């Protein structure tokens, strides 16, 4: 995956994994729980913390959203 254009030149991207169980939610995005499988992804180290705000907008993250 290419993250550099979005994250900035000083950010780093490394392949990584955690122990868990990955599954798809009905809303169309993934979720993870405790488990014994390896869940692969990327570890992003951001040079500019303001990028997190841009990712929140991209992912429609709303921390105070009421759950149905």
ABEGO torsion letter per residue (X at the ends): XBAAAAAEAABBBBBBBBBEBBBBBAAGBBBBBBBABBBBBBBBBBABAAAAAAAAAAAGBBAABBBX
